């Protein structure tokens, strides 16, 4: 599939520079010719200082990536435990730094749960139907990010515990 594959990636999450929007595509030359044309018409190029910074980042030692993976794994496990303790059903993420959780049955849909969390706990989560082409697939889901400071995640866990004790929600957790 080498001649038919385009791999597109970026620096946003790995290097914590989500606002930069610096990335790259790797493909057979015949495919990159088209990619370059589209890129020229749509974006021109990323600012030179950001490209230079990315070159520096791409030369980080392997230990950077090992520590990054360990940090996100720890944060992921922490948020999953908080969701389990709050008895909120979720899908265990395998790669992203987001968790998709089900709105408890007490709520009409993910938007209702989102509104409730914001109003009653101050937690801001994303109704996940925005992430689906077929909106019905994400209707009852919300997205929580764990790429946050530890103190923020601790606050989320505290607020979820408080929500659980107030609401006595009756849901189960799934792996």
C-alpha positions as MATLAB code, in Angstrom:
seq = 'XXXXXXXXXXXXXXXXXXXXXXXXXXXXXXXXXXXXXXXXXXXXXXXXXXXXXXXXXXXXXXXXXXXXXXXXXXXXXXXXXXXXXXXXXXXXXXXXXXXXXXXXXXXXXXXXXXXXXXXXXXXXXXXXXXXXXXXXXXXXXXXXXXXXXXXXXXXXXXXXXXXXXXXXXXXXXXX';
ca = [
       0.000    0.000    0.000;
       3.055    2.294    0.039;
       2.104    3.874   -3.278;
      -1.443    4.572   -2.066;
      -0.835    5.697    1.526;
      -0.655    9.243    2.878;
       0.310    9.580    6.542;
      -0.658   12.919    8.069;
       0.418   13.930   11.556;
       1.377   16.977   13.525;
       3.142   18.416   16.522;
       0.100   19.728   18.372;
      -0.370   17.135   21.065;
       3.039   15.472   21.327;
       4.753   18.801   21.967;
       1.831   20.592   23.694;
       1.535   23.239   20.975;
      -2.084   22.776   19.884;
      -2.409   26.358   18.667;
       0.529   26.122   16.286;
      -1.127   23.790   13.778;
       2.218   22.565   12.452;
       2.245   19.159   10.850;
       3.378   17.142    7.874;
       2.373   14.530    5.358;
       4.471   11.582    4.247;
       3.661    9.786    1.012;
       4.912    8.623   -2.341;
       6.033   11.599   -4.462;
       3.123   11.238   -6.890;
       0.685   11.592   -3.983;
       2.530   14.434   -2.243;
       2.377   16.495   -5.436;
      -1.392   16.762   -4.981;
      -1.099   17.267   -1.237;
       1.324   20.162   -1.780;
      -1.037   21.856   -4.250;
      -3.944   21.653   -1.843;
      -1.724   22.863    0.998;
      -0.574   25.881   -1.056;
      -4.139   26.884   -1.897;
      -5.475   26.441    1.630;
      -2.768   27.354    4.115;
       0.395   28.599    2.416;
       2.778   27.575    5.257;
       3.307   27.556    8.979;
       5.380   30.489   10.302;
       9.121   29.893    9.979;
       9.898   30.160   13.735;
       7.332   27.440   14.436;
       8.877   25.189   11.799;
      12.316   25.731   13.310;
      10.994   24.975   16.796;
       9.472   21.749   15.476;
      12.841   20.674   14.031;
      14.285   21.105   17.523;
      11.424   19.110   19.039;
      11.773   16.296   16.505;
      15.331   15.842   17.751;
      14.309   15.316   21.399;
      15.790   12.146   22.909;
      13.710    8.970   23.198;
      13.410    9.623   26.933;
      11.089   12.574   26.171;
       8.588   10.262   24.467;
       8.886    7.612   27.166;
       8.190   10.164   29.910;
       5.337   11.675   27.881;
       3.675    8.275   27.456;
       4.119    7.497   31.167;
       2.634   10.860   32.158;
      -0.439   10.436   29.948;
      -0.914    6.856   31.125;
      -0.882    8.038   34.751;
      -3.362   10.837   33.986;
      -5.580    8.445   32.004;
      -5.661    5.927   34.858;
      -6.473    8.715   37.326;
      -9.451    9.995   35.288;
     -10.732    6.475   34.599;
     -10.636    5.720   38.324;
     -12.570    8.933   39.042;
     -15.194    7.954   36.463;
     -15.416    4.441   37.932;
     -15.869    5.864   41.430;
     -18.607    8.160   40.098;
     -20.126    5.081   38.411;
     -20.116    6.760   35.020;
     -19.838    4.320   32.135;
     -16.990    4.979   29.700;
     -14.957    3.512   26.873;
     -11.301    2.996   27.807;
      -9.170    5.064   25.378;
      -6.353    3.297   23.590;
      -4.501    6.274   22.164;
      -6.078    9.704   22.542;
      -5.975   11.822   25.662;
      -9.733   11.935   25.815;
     -12.271    9.620   27.409;
     -15.727    9.109   25.942;
     -18.249    8.609   28.716;
     -21.940    7.769   28.588;
     -24.452   10.200   29.995;
     -26.097    8.486   32.962;
     -29.619    7.252   32.329;
     -30.934   10.120   34.481;
     -30.186   12.455   31.537;
     -31.885   12.741   28.153;
     -28.592   12.863   26.245;
     -24.972   13.975   26.348;
     -25.918   17.622   25.983;
     -28.207   17.402   29.011;
     -25.425   15.782   31.039;
     -22.958   18.420   29.796;
     -25.302   21.220   30.858;
     -25.855   19.589   34.248;
     -22.122   19.162   34.890;
     -21.377   22.767   34.003;
     -24.262   24.220   36.017;
     -23.932   22.008   39.091;
     -20.217   21.246   39.329;
     -18.417   23.748   37.118;
     -17.030   20.918   34.962;
     -16.931   21.688   31.245;
     -17.038   18.640   28.980;
     -17.854   18.320   25.292;
     -21.054   16.684   24.074;
     -19.493   14.006   21.873;
     -22.151   14.039   19.160;
     -20.128   16.922   17.696;
     -17.376   14.375   16.950;
     -19.541   11.989   14.938;
     -20.609   12.177   11.314;
     -23.712   10.225   12.351;
     -24.728   12.388   15.320;
     -26.947    9.638   16.751;
     -23.847    7.510   17.495;
     -22.558   10.130   19.937;
     -25.927   11.301   21.246;
     -25.425    9.970   24.797;
     -21.662   10.506   24.998;
     -19.481   13.264   26.434;
     -15.747   13.767   25.991;
     -13.422   14.444   28.910;
      -9.789   15.391   28.360;
      -7.062   14.170   30.715;
      -4.246   16.271   29.217;
      -4.643   18.649   32.134;
      -2.627   19.669   35.175;
      -2.757   17.136   38.006;
      -4.467   19.713   40.225;
      -7.196   20.143   37.602;
      -7.729   16.375   37.370;
      -7.881   16.149   41.162;
     -10.560   18.853   41.114;
     -12.487   16.915   38.442;
     -12.351   13.759   40.587;
     -13.571   15.695   43.628;
     -16.457   17.219   41.651;
     -17.423   13.842   40.182;
     -17.483   12.328   43.689;
     -19.642   15.226   44.857;
     -21.949   14.748   41.858;
     -22.219   11.045   42.615;
     -23.074   11.574   46.260;
     -25.678   14.240   45.389;
     -27.307   12.494   42.474;
     -27.062    8.834   43.509;
     -26.825    8.042   39.799;
     -27.453    4.394   39.011;
     -25.120    3.406   36.182;
     -22.357    0.856   35.696;
     -18.802    1.090   34.367;
     -17.529   -0.885   31.389;
     -13.973   -1.435   30.256;
];
